[in-house]
Structures are given as C-alpha cells and as structure tokens.
Amino acid sequence: MVGTPATEEEVARSTGNRLNILQFESLELIARITFQRLVCYQVDGRAFFGNLLESTPNGHKVRTLQGDIFGDLEATGDTLSVPNLLCPLELTPIIQCVCLNYNHHAQEANLTVPTYPVIFTKPFDALVGPTDHVPIHADAQAKLDFEENSLPDASGGQYCYAKSFDGFAPIGPAIWSKEVVSDPQKLKYKALENGEVLHETETGDMIWTVKQIIVHLSRGTTVRKGTVIMTGTSGVGFFRNRYLKDGDIVAVEVEGLGGNANKMKFI
C-alpha cells in the first residue's frame, strides 16, 4: 500500500535550506577534480586512482590520476591497462541506506510508505569492490537474499544488523561525475543472479529522489565527505522465497555505465 511521502519542499523547509549549501559544496568539490569515471586500481600492491576510459572483457583502460580523492586530483597524461578494478572508495565514514524507496517494492511487499524516508546504516567494513567475493558468515547463510540481506535468528529480528555483515555493500565500478550522469533520476538498471535477470527498474520509480534523500540526511546531521548513500532496492528475494547459495553470483548493471558482479563465498 503506497502512502504520500513528504514533498521535496516540505523536507527542504525543515532543513533550513541545507540543500543549497550541499549543492554549492558539491559543485566546489567537482570543480577541483578532473575525472568523469573515477576508478581505483592496484599496481605492485599499491592502490591508485584513475579516470576510466574503456572497459573490455580483457581489462580496463585508465588515464592515471595523482593526488587526493578528497582534495585535488590531476591527470598525469599517462594511460595504462589494468585487469581489475578495486572499490572506488578506500574508506567511508558511514554508509547511509534508505529502506522502502521504490514504488514497485512497496507494492510487492504491500507496505505503506511512511511520511519520511526510513534510514538504516552499514559500517565501513561492509564496503567491497565491483568484483570482490562476499564472505558469508555461517550465521548469515540461512535465507540470504540477493539484495545481500540475511534474515536468520542471528540478526535479532531486525534489518540493520542483517544488512551489515562484512562485504554487504558492494559499490563501483566507478564514481561518475555530473558530466556523465546529469540526472540520477533517469537511470535504468537490472539485478541478476547467475546471469538470470531477477528484476529491472529505473530510478524514476524512486519514492524519494536523490536530492530529497540528501536533504533529509543532512537535517541536523553532518554529512561527511566520503559518505556512501544507498538509495534502496526495487525488489527482494524474501517475498519470492528465493535465497542465495555458496558460489552464486549477484550482479547489478546500470544501462550505459557498467556494473558489479560479486560471488557469494560461504565461510
């Protein structure tokens, strides 16, 4: 059952126009960096940042960057090919997640949409890269959902802990600039399990937009640089009685951008 969420204007008024400040700071940060598709890769055991130029089944062509991701990044003019990409963020202060943010999911679960977004968090250790294996602890293996959510008794019957195991927040393969993604509400993506499409949707189905979510999260709370915001899922395996097994590969592909493919590894 879908309710009526607060409008962008209502949320913005409650924040004292914090959104305008955030937009200015974001534009200021983007002005100091030179990338369209920021990636992280490894050479001789050291991690480096680069601007992704091309991806093929054999690897990735990258223009090398030097500097600090949270300071100034400068193109060196050099290019190289790398076999794999790492998580594009080396660290994050927190991962903020929105629960029940797609109309399709709300209808599938027959849930009423609250007035404001429901937020839960994940720790830094949940972060992994686009092709990393996800280690699944023995206590998380029962009823492991394809959205990487575990619902055993070990979770205490609540979702924050069940979604926060190490490796339960894959991101990548890149961080895209506004030059590439001018409107985050016009993206199409699909989720796959072992190559089978489980669901397809677009960010236009989101109940709260990216802008509204940032406004809400900044209401009386400092949003630190490097914060990861996950905007929700459009469907879960729980309602289909479908769960993951050891060795299953979960992939998410965004049309025109790329995607992740992470293998579940029971330990």
C-alpha positions in Angstrom: 0.0 0.0 0.0 1.6 3.3 -1.1 1.1 6.4 1.0 2.0 10.0 0.4 5.6 10.9 1.3 6.7 14.4 2.2 7.3 16.7 -0.7 10.8 18.0 -1.6 9.7 21.4 -0.5 8.4 20.2 2.9 11.6 18.3 3.6 13.7 21.3 2.4 11.9 23.8 4.6 12.6 21.6 7.7 16.3 21.7 6.9 16.7 25.4 6.7 17.7 25.2 3.0 20.6 22.9 3.8 20.3 21.5 0.3 21.5 24.7 -1.3 24.7 24.6 0.9 25.3 20.9 0.0 24.8 21.7 -3.7 27.4 24.5 -3.5 29.9 22.4 -1.7 29.4 19.5 -4.2 29.9 21.9 -7.2 33.0 23.3 -5.5 34.4 19.8 -5.0 33.7 18.7 -8.6 35.5 21.8 -9.8 38.7 20.7 -8.2 38.8 17.2 -9.8 39.4 16.0 -13.3 37.6 12.8 -13.9 34.4 11.6 -15.5 34.6 7.9 -14.3 36.8 7.7 -11.2 38.2 4.2 -10.5 40.7 2.6 -8.2 43.2 0.0 -9.3 46.2 -1.7 -8.0 49.8 -1.9 -9.3 52.5 -3.8 -7.3 50.3 -3.9 -4.2 49.6 -0.2 -4.2 46.2 1.4 -4.9 45.9 4.3 -7.4 43.1 6.4 -8.8 42.4 6.8 -12.5 39.8 8.0 -15.0 38.2 5.0 -16.7 38.4 5.4 -20.5 37.2 2.0 -21.6 36.3 -1.5 -20.3 36.5 -4.7 -22.2 36.3 -8.4 -21.2 40.1 -8.4 -21.0 40.6 -5.4 -18.8 40.2 -1.7 -18.3 42.0 1.3 -20.0 42.7 4.0 -17.4 44.1 7.5 -17.5 46.2 7.8 -14.4 45.5 10.5 -11.8 47.6 11.8 -8.9 46.5 13.5 -5.7 43.9 13.0 -3.1 40.3 12.0 -3.8 39.1 14.4 -1.2 41.5 17.2 -2.3 42.9 17.7 -5.7 43.2 15.1 -8.4 45.2 15.8 -11.5 45.6 13.9 -14.8 49.1 12.8 -15.5 48.6 12.3 -19.2 49.6 8.6 -18.9 47.4 5.7 -19.7 47.6 2.0 -18.8 45.6 -1.2 -18.9 44.7 -2.9 -15.7 43.0 -6.3 -15.3 40.7 -5.5 -12.3 39.1 -2.5 -10.6 39.0 -2.1 -6.8 36.3 -0.4 -4.7 36.4 3.2 -5.9 36.4 4.4 -2.2 39.2 3.4 0.1 37.2 4.4 3.1 33.9 5.9 4.1 32.8 7.5 7.4 29.4 5.7 7.1 27.0 4.1 4.7 23.5 5.5 4.8 20.8 3.4 3.3 17.1 4.1 2.5 14.6 1.4 3.2 11.4 1.0 1.0 12.3 3.6 -1.6 10.8 2.1 -4.8 7.1 2.1 -5.6 7.4 -1.4 -7.0 9.0 -2.8 -3.8 6.3 -1.1 -1.7 3.5 -2.7 -3.8 5.3 -6.1 -3.9 5.6 -6.1 -0.1 2.2 -4.5 0.5 3.7 -1.9 2.7 2.6 1.6 3.5 5.2 4.3 2.6 6.0 6.5 5.6 6.0 10.3 5.5 9.8 10.5 5.7 12.5 8.0 4.5 13.4 5.1 6.8 17.1 5.1 7.2 19.5 2.4 8.4 23.3 2.3 8.3 26.1 0.0 7.4 29.7 0.1 8.8 32.8 0.8 6.7 33.7 -2.9 6.7 30.6 -3.7 4.6 32.3 -1.9 1.7 33.7 -4.0 -1.2 34.6 -3.5 -4.8 32.8 -4.4 -8.0 34.1 -7.9 -8.5 35.1 -8.9 -4.9 33.9 -12.1 -3.3 31.4 -11.5 -0.5 32.3 -13.7 2.6 29.2 -15.1 4.1 29.5 -16.0 7.8 27.9 -19.2 8.9 25.3 -17.3 10.9 24.2 -15.3 7.8 23.9 -18.2 5.3 20.3 -19.1 6.1 17.8 -17.1 4.0 20.5 -15.0 2.3 18.7 -12.6 -0.1 20.0 -11.5 -3.5 20.0 -7.9 -2.2 22.5 -9.1 0.4 20.3 -9.2 3.3 20.2 -12.1 5.8 17.3 -12.9 8.0 18.4 -15.7 10.4 17.6 -15.6 14.1 21.2 -14.3 14.5 20.0 -10.9 13.2 17.8 -10.4 16.2 14.8 -10.0 14.0 15.8 -6.5 12.8 17.3 -5.4 9.5 20.2 -3.1 10.3 22.4 -5.9 11.6 21.2 -8.3 9.0 22.4 -6.0 6.2 25.7 -5.0 7.8 27.9 -8.0 7.6 31.4 -7.6 6.0 31.1 -7.2 2.3 27.4 -6.5 2.2 27.8 -3.1 0.4 29.5 -3.6 -3.0 30.0 -0.4 -4.9 31.6 0.5 -8.2 32.9 0.0 -10.7 33.3 3.8 -10.8 32.2 7.1 -9.3 30.6 9.0 -12.2 30.7 12.8 -12.4 27.8 15.0 -13.3 29.2 15.3 -16.8 28.3 11.6 -17.3 25.2 11.4 -15.1 23.4 14.7 -15.4 20.2 13.4 -13.9 20.3 10.5 -11.4 16.6 10.0 -11.7 16.9 8.8 -15.3 18.9 5.6 -14.9 17.8 2.1 -15.9 19.3 -0.9 -14.2 18.7 -4.6 -13.6 19.7 -7.2 -11.0 20.8 -10.7 -12.0 21.5 -13.9 -10.2 23.9 -16.3 -12.1 23.0 -14.4 -15.3 19.3 -14.6 -14.8 17.5 -11.2 -14.7 15.6 -11.0 -11.4 14.2 -7.6 -11.9 14.6 -4.5 -14.0 13.6 -0.9 -13.0 14.7 2.7 -13.2 15.5 5.3 -10.7 12.4 7.2 -11.8 10.4 4.7 -9.7 12.1 6.0 -6.5 9.7 7.4 -3.9 12.3 9.9 -2.6 14.7 11.4 -5.1 18.5 11.6 -4.6 18.0 15.3 -3.8 15.3 14.7 -1.3 17.4 12.0 0.4 20.4 14.3 0.8 18.2 17.0 2.3 16.7 14.5 4.8 20.0 13.0 5.8 21.5 16.5 6.4 18.7 17.6 8.7 20.5 18.3 11.9 23.3 15.8 10.9 26.7 16.4 9.3 27.1 14.6 6.0 30.8 14.0 5.9 32.8 13.7 2.7 33.1 10.2 1.5 29.7 9.2 2.9 28.0 6.5 0.8 24.2 6.8 0.3 22.4 3.7 -0.9 19.0 4.7 -2.3 17.1 1.4 -1.9 16.2 -1.7 -3.8 13.2 -2.3 -6.1 12.7 -5.9 -5.1 13.9 -8.6 -2.7 14.1 -12.4 -2.9 12.5 -12.8 0.5 9.0 -12.3 -0.9 9.7 -14.9 -3.6 11.1 -17.4 -1.2 14.4 -17.3 -3.2 17.7 -17.4 -1.4 21.4 -17.5 -2.4 23.8 -20.4 -2.2 27.5 -20.7 -2.0 29.1 -19.7 -5.3 26.1 -17.7 -6.6 27.0 -14.5 -8.4 24.8 -11.4 -7.9 25.2 -8.7 -10.5 23.8 -5.2 -10.9 24.1 -3.5 -14.3 23.3 0.2 -14.9 22.4 0.9 -18.6 25.3 2.8 -20.3 27.5 2.8 -17.2 28.6 -0.6 -16.1 28.0 -2.8 -13.1 29.1 -5.1 -10.3 29.3 -8.9 -10.2 30.0 -10.4 -6.7 30.3 -14.1 -5.9 28.9 -15.3 -2.6 31.5 -17.3 -0.7 30.3 -19.3 2.3 32.9 -19.5 5.1 
